[in-house]
Amino acid sequence: MPFDRITADPARMGGVPCIRDLRVTVSMVLGRLAGGATIDELLDEYPYLERDDVLAALEFAAAVVNEHEVPLSRPA
């Protein structure tokens, strides 16, 4: 599945995946959402982002986690 809104350029943000070649990383978007921010709050804070950008970041993260083994803690 192509991620048209996610870019990675070694010359920008050290090659970390970004939104539409902006200096907004996927991890920043995910971190803000994980911290309790809503999509609308993110769009207010970063007016150059679009709702589809945030959704693309979530889709990208889901795909990456699905492709890699992620160490998780064991249940008690």
N, CA, C and O atoms as CSV, one atom per row, in Angstrom:
chain,resi,resn,atom,element,x,y,z
A,1,MET,N,N,0.845,-1.172,0.000
A,1,MET,CA,C,0.000,0.000,0.000
A,1,MET,C,C,0.895,1.241,0.000
A,1,MET,O,O,1.718,1.405,0.901
A,2,PRO,N,N,0.748,2.104,-0.983
A,2,PRO,CA,C,1.574,3.316,-1.001
A,2,PRO,C,C,1.051,4.344,0.000
A,2,PRO,O,O,-0.156,4.499,0.187
A,3,PHE,N,N,1.965,5.020,0.619
A,3,PHE,CA,C,1.626,6.076,1.574
A,3,PHE,C,C,2.007,7.404,0.937
A,3,PHE,O,O,3.108,7.913,1.146
A,4,ASP,N,N,1.092,7.953,0.165
A,4,ASP,CA,C,1.368,9.164,-0.602
A,4,ASP,C,C,1.680,10.372,0.272
A,4,ASP,O,O,2.389,11.278,-0.166
A,5,ARG,N,N,1.173,10.404,1.477
A,5,ARG,CA,C,1.376,11.562,2.347
A,5,ARG,C,C,2.579,11.419,3.273
A,5,ARG,O,O,2.933,12.360,3.983
A,6,ILE,N,N,3.203,10.252,3.268
A,6,ILE,CA,C,4.358,10.007,4.136
A,6,ILE,C,C,5.612,10.003,3.276
A,6,ILE,O,O,5.701,9.285,2.280
A,7,THR,N,N,6.579,10.820,3.683
A,7,THR,CA,C,7.832,10.905,2.936
A,7,THR,C,C,9.013,10.659,3.873
A,7,THR,O,O,8.916,10.856,5.084
A,8,ALA,N,N,10.109,10.230,3.297
A,8,ALA,CA,C,11.350,10.047,4.059
A,8,ALA,C,C,12.495,10.502,3.168
A,8,ALA,O,O,12.770,9.894,2.134
A,9,ASP,N,N,13.148,11.562,3.571
A,9,ASP,CA,C,14.250,12.157,2.806
A,9,ASP,C,C,15.445,12.269,3.741
A,9,ASP,O,O,15.354,12.942,4.767
A,10,PRO,N,N,16.562,11.627,3.412
A,10,PRO,CA,C,17.737,11.690,4.289
A,10,PRO,C,C,18.204,13.120,4.574
A,10,PRO,O,O,18.865,13.366,5.583
A,11,ALA,N,N,17.868,14.048,3.701
A,11,ALA,CA,C,18.286,15.440,3.893
A,11,ALA,C,C,17.297,16.229,4.762
A,11,ALA,O,O,17.555,17.385,5.097
A,12,ARG,N,N,16.190,15.623,5.120
A,12,ARG,CA,C,15.182,16.324,5.929
A,12,ARG,C,C,14.878,15.499,7.171
A,12,ARG,O,O,14.476,14.340,7.066
A,13,MET,N,N,15.061,16.074,8.313
A,13,MET,CA,C,14.761,15.435,9.596
A,13,MET,C,C,15.469,14.084,9.737
A,13,MET,O,O,14.941,13.160,10.356
A,14,GLY,N,N,16.659,13.981,9.160
A,14,GLY,CA,C,17.467,12.776,9.296
A,14,GLY,C,C,16.866,11.533,8.668
A,14,GLY,O,O,17.236,10.416,9.028
A,15,GLY,N,N,15.939,11.716,7.729
A,15,GLY,CA,C,15.342,10.575,7.062
A,15,GLY,C,C,14.171,9.958,7.799
A,15,GLY,O,O,13.614,8.953,7.359
A,16,VAL,N,N,13.795,10.559,8.927
A,16,VAL,CA,C,12.654,10.063,9.695
A,16,VAL,C,C,11.380,10.301,8.878
A,16,VAL,O,O,11.260,11.352,8.247
A,17,PRO,N,N,10.433,9.370,8.867
A,17,PRO,CA,C,9.200,9.571,8.105
A,17,PRO,C,C,8.466,10.845,8.536
A,17,PRO,O,O,8.246,11.087,9.723
A,18,CYS,N,N,8.098,11.647,7.539
A,18,CYS,CA,C,7.441,12.928,7.769
A,18,CYS,C,C,6.136,12.996,7.003
A,18,CYS,O,O,5.857,12.165,6.139
A,19,ILE,N,N,5.354,13.990,7.331
A,19,ILE,CA,C,4.103,14.239,6.631
A,19,ILE,C,C,4.380,15.147,5.439
A,19,ILE,O,O,4.859,16.268,5.612
A,20,ARG,N,N,4.087,14.679,4.247
A,20,ARG,CA,C,4.184,15.446,3.003
A,20,ARG,C,C,5.468,16.287,2.885
A,20,ARG,O,O,5.423,17.434,2.441
A,21,ASP,N,N,6.567,15.729,3.270
A,21,ASP,CA,C,7.867,16.392,3.168
A,21,ASP,C,C,7.952,17.672,4.006
A,21,ASP,O,O,8.824,18.511,3.783
A,22,LEU,N,N,7.047,17.811,4.961
A,22,LEU,CA,C,7.120,18.914,5.919
A,22,LEU,C,C,8.058,18.494,7.045
A,22,LEU,O,O,8.479,17.339,7.110
A,23,ARG,N,N,8.372,19.399,7.901
A,23,ARG,CA,C,9.193,19.067,9.065
A,23,ARG,C,C,8.325,18.646,10.251
A,23,ARG,O,O,8.573,19.016,11.399
A,24,VAL,N,N,7.322,17.875,9.935
A,24,VAL,CA,C,6.424,17.297,10.940
A,24,VAL,C,C,6.548,15.790,10.808
A,24,VAL,O,O,6.158,15.214,9.793
A,25,THR,N,N,7.090,15.158,11.835
A,25,THR,CA,C,7.338,13.718,11.753
A,25,THR,C,C,6.088,12.919,12.124
A,25,THR,O,O,5.224,13.375,12.873
A,26,VAL,N,N,6.032,11.727,11.577
A,26,VAL,CA,C,4.959,10.809,11.924
A,26,VAL,C,C,4.984,10.552,13.424
A,26,VAL,O,O,3.933,10.509,14.063
A,27,SER,N,N,6.166,10.384,13.988
A,27,SER,CA,C,6.262,10.090,15.420
A,27,SER,C,C,5.759,11.245,16.271
A,27,SER,O,O,5.203,11.011,17.344
A,28,MET,N,N,5.936,12.484,15.825
A,28,MET,CA,C,5.415,13.630,16.569
A,28,MET,C,C,3.894,13.589,16.579
A,28,MET,O,O,3.267,13.797,17.618
A,29,VAL,N,N,3.308,13.323,15.427
A,29,VAL,CA,C,1.845,13.240,15.331
A,29,VAL,C,C,1.330,12.129,16.243
A,29,VAL,O,O,0.380,12.333,16.999
A,30,LEU,N,N,1.953,10.964,16.171
A,30,LEU,CA,C,1.530,9.840,17.005
A,30,LEU,C,C,1.714,10.142,18.486
A,30,LEU,O,O,0.859,9.803,19.304
A,31,GLY,N,N,2.816,10.772,18.827
A,31,GLY,CA,C,3.065,11.120,20.223
A,31,GLY,C,C,2.030,12.075,20.778
A,31,GLY,O,O,1.589,11.926,21.918
A,32,ARG,N,N,1.638,13.057,19.978
A,32,ARG,CA,C,0.610,14.015,20.419
A,32,ARG,C,C,-0.728,13.303,20.609
A,32,ARG,O,O,-1.435,13.558,21.584
A,33,LEU,N,N,-1.074,12.415,19.684
A,33,LEU,CA,C,-2.325,11.672,19.816
A,33,LEU,C,C,-2.275,10.753,21.039
A,33,LEU,O,O,-3.248,10.661,21.786
A,34,ALA,N,N,-1.156,10.082,21.240
A,34,ALA,CA,C,-1.007,9.194,22.391
A,34,ALA,C,C,-1.072,9.966,23.698
A,34,ALA,O,O,-1.502,9.437,24.723
A,35,GLY,N,N,-0.642,11.219,23.653
A,35,GLY,CA,C,-0.675,12.069,24.839
A,35,GLY,C,C,-2.046,12.666,25.116
A,35,GLY,O,O,-2.220,13.397,26.091
A,36,GLY,N,N,-3.013,12.361,24.270
A,36,GLY,CA,C,-4.370,12.815,24.529
A,36,GLY,C,C,-4.883,13.910,23.614
A,36,GLY,O,O,-6.044,14.305,23.726
A,37,ALA,N,N,-4.057,14.409,22.718
A,37,ALA,CA,C,-4.523,15.441,21.783
A,37,ALA,C,C,-5.518,14.829,20.807
A,37,ALA,O,O,-5.406,13.663,20.431
A,38,THR,N,N,-6.476,15.624,20.412
A,38,THR,CA,C,-7.425,15.176,19.403
A,38,THR,C,C,-6.897,15.580,18.026
A,38,THR,O,O,-5.979,16.392,17.909
A,39,ILE,N,N,-7.488,15.004,17.005
A,39,ILE,CA,C,-7.103,15.387,15.646
A,39,ILE,C,C,-7.375,16.871,15.441
A,39,ILE,O,O,-6.556,17.570,14.845
A,40,ASP,N,N,-8.503,17.357,15.922
A,40,ASP,CA,C,-8.821,18.774,15.761
A,40,ASP,C,C,-7.804,19.671,16.461
A,40,ASP,O,O,-7.456,20.732,15.941
A,41,GLU,N,N,-7.324,19.258,17.631
A,41,GLU,CA,C,-6.292,20.035,18.326
A,41,GLU,C,C,-5.006,20.073,17.511
A,41,GLU,O,O,-4.365,21.118,17.399
A,42,LEU,N,N,-4.632,18.929,16.942
A,42,LEU,CA,C,-3.436,18.894,16.096
A,42,LEU,C,C,-3.586,19.827,14.899
A,42,LEU,O,O,-2.651,20.546,14.546
A,43,LEU,N,N,-4.749,19.814,14.283
A,43,LEU,CA,C,-4.976,20.668,13.117
A,43,LEU,C,C,-4.955,22.144,13.498
A,43,LEU,O,O,-4.547,22.984,12.696
A,44,ASP,N,N,-5.386,22.465,14.705
A,44,ASP,CA,C,-5.302,23.855,15.182
A,44,ASP,C,C,-3.851,24.256,15.437
A,44,ASP,O,O,-3.446,25.371,15.107
A,45,GLU,N,N,-3.068,23.347,16.023
A,45,GLU,CA,C,-1.666,23.626,16.331
A,45,GLU,C,C,-0.797,23.695,15.082
A,45,GLU,O,O,0.165,24.462,15.031
A,46,TYR,N,N,-1.131,22.905,14.089
A,46,TYR,CA,C,-0.363,22.827,12.845
A,46,TYR,C,C,-1.328,23.062,11.680
A,46,TYR,O,O,-1.778,22.106,11.048
A,47,PRO,N,N,-1.647,24.322,11.393
A,47,PRO,CA,C,-2.675,24.625,10.392
A,47,PRO,C,C,-2.345,24.145,8.982
A,47,PRO,O,O,-3.238,24.076,8.138
A,48,TYR,N,N,-1.108,23.819,8.713
A,48,TYR,CA,C,-0.722,23.322,7.394
A,48,TYR,C,C,-0.943,21.819,7.274
A,48,TYR,O,O,-0.766,21.260,6.192
A,49,LEU,N,N,-1.330,21.148,8.372
A,49,LEU,CA,C,-1.688,19.730,8.308
A,49,LEU,C,C,-3.150,19.600,7.933
A,49,LEU,O,O,-3.964,20.486,8.191
A,50,GLU,N,N,-3.458,18.476,7.321
A,50,GLU,CA,C,-4.832,18.153,6.961
A,50,GLU,C,C,-5.247,16.884,7.706
A,50,GLU,O,O,-4.403,16.076,8.094
A,51,ARG,N,N,-6.536,16.722,7.896
A,51,ARG,CA,C,-7.051,15.538,8.590
A,51,ARG,C,C,-6.510,14.252,7.947
A,51,ARG,O,O,-6.166,13.306,8.654
A,52,ASP,N,N,-6.436,14.217,6.626
A,52,ASP,CA,C,-5.916,13.029,5.938
A,52,ASP,C,C,-4.446,12.781,6.265
A,52,ASP,O,O,-3.994,11.638,6.213
A,53,ASP,N,N,-3.695,13.823,6.599
A,53,ASP,CA,C,-2.298,13.644,7.019
A,53,ASP,C,C,-2.231,12.865,8.325
A,53,ASP,O,O,-1.425,11.946,8.468
A,54,VAL,N,N,-3.080,13.236,9.271
A,54,VAL,CA,C,-3.089,12.566,10.573
A,54,VAL,C,C,-3.535,11.116,10.408
A,54,VAL,O,O,-2.955,10.210,11.006
A,55,LEU,N,N,-4.551,10.906,9.607
A,55,LEU,CA,C,-5.017,9.538,9.365
A,55,LEU,C,C,-3.947,8.718,8.650
A,55,LEU,O,O,-3.798,7.527,8.924
A,56,ALA,N,N,-3.206,9.335,7.743
A,56,ALA,CA,C,-2.119,8.633,7.049
A,56,ALA,C,C,-1.021,8.237,8.034
A,56,ALA,O,O,-0.443,7.157,7.914
A,57,ALA,N,N,-0.730,9.103,9.008
A,57,ALA,CA,C,0.273,8.775,10.020
A,57,ALA,C,C,-0.160,7.558,10.823
A,57,ALA,O,O,0.655,6.684,11.120
A,58,LEU,N,N,-1.435,7.497,11.174
A,58,LEU,CA,C,-1.948,6.343,11.912
A,58,LEU,C,C,-1.885,5.068,11.070
A,58,LEU,O,O,-1.489,4.014,11.566
A,59,GLU,N,N,-2.268,5.163,9.818
A,59,GLU,CA,C,-2.198,4.003,8.921
A,59,GLU,C,C,-0.761,3.532,8.742
A,59,GLU,O,O,-0.491,2.331,8.749
A,60,PHE,N,N,0.165,4.483,8.582
A,60,PHE,CA,C,1.570,4.157,8.410
A,60,PHE,C,C,2.093,3.426,9.648
A,60,PHE,O,O,2.786,2.415,9.530
A,61,ALA,N,N,1.763,3.934,10.817
A,61,ALA,CA,C,2.217,3.312,12.065
A,61,ALA,C,C,1.671,1.898,12.193
A,61,ALA,O,O,2.390,0.988,12.606
A,62,ALA,N,N,0.416,1.710,11.846
A,62,ALA,CA,C,-0.182,0.372,11.917
A,62,ALA,C,C,0.537,-0.582,10.971
A,62,ALA,O,O,0.780,-1.738,11.316
A,63,ALA,N,N,0.874,-0.102,9.787
A,63,ALA,CA,C,1.575,-0.948,8.814
A,63,ALA,C,C,2.979,-1.289,9.297
A,63,ALA,O,O,3.428,-2.425,9.144
A,64,VAL,N,N,3.667,-0.329,9.871
A,64,VAL,CA,C,5.032,-0.568,10.351
A,64,VAL,C,C,5.028,-1.577,11.493
A,64,VAL,O,O,5.860,-2.483,11.516
A,65,VAL,N,N,4.118,-1.435,12.429
A,65,VAL,CA,C,4.038,-2.372,13.558
A,65,VAL,C,C,3.702,-3.767,13.055
A,65,VAL,O,O,4.184,-4.761,13.599
A,66,ASN,N,N,2.890,-3.843,12.035
A,66,ASN,CA,C,2.499,-5.131,11.473
A,66,ASN,C,C,3.673,-5.818,10.777
A,66,ASN,O,O,3.689,-7.044,10.661
A,67,GLU,N,N,4.638,-5.055,10.320
A,67,GLU,CA,C,5.772,-5.595,9.571
A,67,GLU,C,C,6.977,-5.945,10.440
A,67,GLU,O,O,7.892,-6.624,9.976
A,68,HIS,N,N,6.991,-5.499,11.671
A,68,HIS,CA,C,8.158,-5.701,12.528
A,68,HIS,C,C,7.758,-6.390,13.820
A,68,HIS,O,O,6.633,-6.260,14.302
A,69,GLU,N,N,8.699,-7.113,14.355
A,69,GLU,CA,C,8.505,-7.698,15.658
A,69,GLU,C,C,8.734,-6.607,16.689
A,69,GLU,O,O,9.769,-5.942,16.664
A,70,VAL,N,N,7.796,-6.416,17.582
A,70,VAL,CA,C,7.902,-5.378,18.594
A,70,VAL,C,C,7.932,-6.049,19.951
A,70,VAL,O,O,7.026,-6.815,20.278
A,71,PRO,N,N,8.971,-5.775,20.765
A,71,PRO,CA,C,9.029,-6.399,22.081
A,71,PRO,C,C,7.949,-5.819,22.992
A,71,PRO,O,O,7.835,-4.602,23.138
A,72,LEU,N,N,7.179,-6.683,23.587
A,72,LEU,CA,C,6.130,-6.276,24.512
A,72,LEU,C,C,6.382,-6.898,25.863
A,72,LEU,O,O,7.037,-7.935,25.969
A,73,SER,N,N,5.858,-6.258,26.904
A,73,SER,CA,C,5.992,-6.847,28.240
A,73,SER,C,C,5.062,-8.053,28.344
A,73,SER,O,O,4.034,-8.125,27.671
A,74,ARG,N,N,5.438,-8.978,29.184
A,74,ARG,CA,C,4.630,-10.179,29.375
A,74,ARG,C,C,3.513,-9.867,30.365
A,74,ARG,O,O,3.697,-9.079,31.292
A,75,PRO,N,N,2.353,-10.492,30.161
A,75,PRO,CA,C,1.274,-10.289,31.137
A,75,PRO,C,C,1.675,-10.822,32.505
A,75,PRO,O,O,2.444,-11.777,32.607
A,76,ALA,N,N,1.161,-10.214,33.533
A,76,ALA,CA,C,1.501,-10.625,34.911
A,76,ALA,C,C,0.915,-11.974,35.261
A,76,ALA,O,O,1.107,-12.461,36.375
